Amino acid sequence: MRNLSDLVIRQSEFKGEMGVARTDLTPPVGIYARSWGSAKHDAAEGIHRPLFATCLFLRGGNPQLELYLLCLDLGWWFDNAHEQEIRVQILERAGIRNDQLITHMGHTHSGPASNLQNVRREGGHLIPPYREKIVQACVDAIKDAKANVRPAVASWTTGTCNLARNRDLVLDSETFLCSVNPEGPSDDTVLVGRVADANGAIIATLVNYACHPVSLGGGNKLISPDYYGAMREVVERDTGGAPCLFLHGASGDMTPLRSYEADTAIADQNGRQLGYAALSALTGMLPPEQELAFDRIEDSGARLGRWSLRSKPASTALKVTVSQTELPYVDLPTEAELVAQIRDCTDRPLKERLERRLMVRRDVGDGTSRKVKTTLWQIGDAFLVGAPAEPYSAFQVEMRRRFPGHAVMVLNIVNGNVGYLAPAQTYDKPGLYQIKISLFRPGCMEQVIDDTAKSLQQLETA
């Protein structure tokens, strides 16, 4: 007979001191907000839902280590210099070190531009003062999160949601689309975190899900956090208003079933679907610092196995490291070639792509490779893997497979963004958008996975 004492159901947990705070990040109406080459407008004409900066402060068994997870309702950093300009100001004004801070983009495609390359376009004059608002909102969220600190336990569980669908649709040898692929693989995992104080009150929730925030496309003219705005509303309504942090997962190949719409009601519909899935997972969680263990056999009409809750102290481990991977570039056009193509281009969608390519080219410089730094946190029994990129969902599936005893949160666009990381076999479809604009050669994602896994193993045993 099996050793019945081995029959235990646990959830990953962390016990420490935590605080949460949220500040407003909504830009002014009229700001330059063109994210789509197909858009017929440049400036935002209104606000669908407000944008926020939400910060979670963590302190564990080592009181000298304090970490800040800062989630921003913004799209992406257009280049490394852009991210660093804003990050340096945040660090200086908040009075914290670079290694203490994760900045994580929710990746809405209906947000404002914050890069200075667009200041001469319609609504561009509002970008410089908005950058100041970003910095101040982040600083306030960081300081307020620490001010709100209290003893708490963070617990994680998993649920499922089929909002996200594969978006690599190949129609024939010449037609490659970013569109729902009904036959493609998708990851429906929703990883949900609950932060409860010493009285059991929920003070924050975390929802980690991989789905590109592209419910809204070029026809939408409103500032919006896309689907995760409504998701947060649903979760917060059922958890006493505790701030919900959206952790955008590895979604390089994931899109909502309803994508690229002009109607903001679709974004809200998508968000409610994820929100209810997150609440379902939250509802089934065990109490903090409890596990479910096999208790006894009870004879009835059938022989019943009875399980009971018992105390299980949560881990206080809080550690941080960085995994580094040197990735070789693909052959890239020169800056001069791109400038000439932009000058001669009359097609607006194509010109939009070329302009983004030029920013990437300038960011890359003359090198042949780049050192990609993945930020890793151990939070009790959980791992946070912060990729400065947009890896495919296979990235998070593999990381979770390698660390089955842990809740593994994989986040896109953490502390910068170097673009897409796609599986090697995806390069057999060169017409896919992600492959056409990728900076790196085949095997890039697999190498980052291996290096990240090795660094996590070292972190856990340190």
C-alpha angles and dihedrals in degrees: 000000000000117000098259092204087069092063102097133143114207138174124214111258144178127197121200142093118311139173135181134201138171132204133185118265099171113139125219119271109260097040118138105268109160111148099151130065088211093057118117093204137057104195128058113252098198149338123275095180131349121262122231145193109219122188132194116197119204134190122171141174091317104065090196092066116078121172134192125204106196117189117194128196091224134115111235144307109263094213141351094262091054092054094044094050091059097036094054091054092049092051094047096048094042092047096229135126126256093244092057096061135077116186109195125186119217085210100224111175090208099065134105126275114249101180117105095227088087101051093109094054128087108297091006092119087071094058099081095053089043090055087056089052090052092053095046094045090052093047091049092048091050094049094042093049090056091045089054094053120140138155108283146155123230116206130184135206137164133239136165136248128174096204091108118074133179110270103194101104116177113188098172140332091292104033117077117165140187092228141115108294105202091197099043125104120259137182113233096182118134112192110199128192127197122197112198128180127226090278093053094253115143110241098172143001131204125208116193112189135152112227128119109246093235102122083123123054140180094308093064114093099181132094107248141161085221118222098342092066092067090039090060092046091055094047096043092049089059097042101055095266095299108161114260117214115209111215108196108217134208098302105153089129100027129098134166117265086243106047140165094018127155095214113089089206087076091057089051091048091052091047094051090052091057093040093056090047090053092048090050090056092045092051092057096050123119119243116271115283093009132116131192112238133181106260113176149324115261120198113223132132081310127022103263126207110216123205127195138190117251134177119274118176112227122237117260094198115133117171138157136200141151127237114210127203127180108219124189119229126237117239106288131195115250122255090248092053092051093047089053093048091050092049092054097040119107097169108096099207091048091045089052090055092047092050091052089047089053092054089052092048091052091047092051095051121185098319126115097217143020134220106233114203118205114196115224128193127181107208105183106292092348132086126210113204110192112193118195087214145047106268123184118259089257085075094066094038090057095044090053091047091054094049105038095160093060139066102243116200112195114194129192124219100019118166093346138342131249095177132247127359109195132179115266093246090058089070087073084076100057093171093068112112093232092053094044092057100033115121096207140072125247113288094039096118094045091052092050090050092052094047092045093050091049091050092048091052090051091047093051093052097041 
